[in-house]
């Protein structure tokens, strides 16, 4: 199987059982030996530590403002 990242999304509030954080997803195209393909979504990056949902939402509002 071959996998290839085809797109990386913008920063957004993401969640896990451990908490919320600012991160990004990517789209990955998987190609099997028989030529069949599938595009799936996977976590790409975690830009912050875990925090509350409300805190993550507030931080995202000013994300990228430097």
C-alpha positions in Angstrom: 0.0 0.0 0.0 1.1 3.5 -0.7 -0.1 6.6 1.1 0.1 10.2 0.0 -0.9 13.4 1.8 -3.0 15.4 -0.7 -4.3 18.3 1.5 -3.7 19.9 4.9 -6.5 21.7 6.5 -6.5 25.0 8.5 -6.1 25.3 12.2 -9.2 24.2 14.1 -10.4 23.1 17.6 -9.8 19.4 17.8 -10.7 17.0 20.6 -9.5 13.7 22.1 -10.5 12.0 25.4 -7.6 13.9 27.0 -9.0 17.3 26.1 -9.2 20.0 23.4 -6.4 21.6 21.4 -5.7 23.6 18.3 -4.5 21.4 15.4 -5.1 20.5 11.8 -6.2 17.5 9.7 -4.9 16.2 6.5 -6.4 14.2 3.7 -4.5 11.1 2.7 -5.0 9.0 -0.5 -4.3 5.4 0.0 -3.5 3.2 -3.0 -3.5 -0.6 -2.8 -1.5 -3.0 -5.0 -4.6 -3.7 -7.0 -5.0 0.0 -7.9 -8.0 0.6 -5.6 -7.8 4.0 -3.8 -9.4 5.5 -0.7 -9.1 9.0 0.7 -9.2 9.3 4.5 -8.8 12.1 7.0 -6.1 11.9 9.7 -4.7 14.2 12.3 -1.8 16.2 10.9 -0.5 18.4 13.7 -1.1 19.5 17.2 -0.2 23.1 17.7 -1.0 23.6 21.4 -1.2 21.7 24.6 -4.6 20.4 25.9 -7.1 22.9 27.3 -10.8 23.3 28.0 -13.1 23.6 25.0 -14.0 27.2 25.8 -10.3 28.1 26.0 -9.5 26.4 22.7 -12.4 28.2 21.0 -11.1 31.6 22.3 -7.5 30.9 21.2 -8.7 29.9 17.7 -10.4 33.3 17.3 -6.9 35.0 17.3 -4.9 32.1 15.8 -2.3 33.4 13.4 -2.5 37.0 14.6 1.1 36.6 15.8 
